[in-house]
Amino acid sequence: MTRVILFDKDGTLLNYQKIWTPYAKRVIQEFAEEFDRHDIKDELAYELGLIDGEIAPNSILASGTGEMIQNHFEKYESGAAAWMRKHYEASLKEILDSMELIEGSREMLEKLQDDGFENVIVTSDSRESTEYFVEKFNLHPLIKDIVAGDDVPHYKPDIRMLQPFMDRHGYDVHDMVMVGDNRSDTMLGYEEGLRTIGVLSGTCRERDLEGADIIVESVGELYENGEFIMGEGCR
């Protein structure tokens, strides 16, 4: 029986492009200036997934952890990962202050909670950033728990990312449904039978959301005819 709805954060509950596209452009430019590596700026942007000024579906920028992104900078210059961490930390307040919820997110969290579901955030972003997000929008009453990218050494779509959380609460995959805007969300626990809902409010198109049982425009469409769309027995 479905009891828990797992939500990705960026692109699912939070407007992704407003925050991360401008930041990605800025940090790549400042890296090139700091290390005098203008020669590889375009190559680095492409590898990270910043293509034609937009963040590409299922790219490192779209779904990777901070460590993954930092390691890509390190490939080009020794010490660049540490520089990237410091840059992110120095920019964090500015980044977090520009956060805005995707329309309908709060209302959906409230409706799910009212209907007896438990809302959980499962993100590749850091715990610090995620907790700030929850605090900024006063989501504490609506969020039961957080699974962040720096909590465990495993990343979406590896089901092991969820294991400490499931052990903590006594859940298994059949209790949960994952909602997210990237392949790493819609393939999370695919082999283990975790059901997933893809949303088109982030960087991905329908064809990019491999493994999704259902695809909708945004979290505002998780109900149909007054019922949660992922009925029991799907898949």
Secondary structure, 3 states (H helix, E strand, C coil): CCCEEEECCECCCECHHHHHHHHHHHHHHHHHHHHCCHHHHHHHHHHHCEECCEECCCCHHHHCCHHHHHHHHHCCCCCHHHHHHHHHHHHHHHHHHCCCECCCHHHHHHHHHHCCCEEEEECCCCHHHHHHHHHHCCCHHHCCEEECCCCCCCCCCCHHHHHHHHHHHCCCHHHEEEEECCHHHHCCCCCCCCEEEEECCCCCCHHHCCCCCEEECCHHHCEECCEECCCCCCC
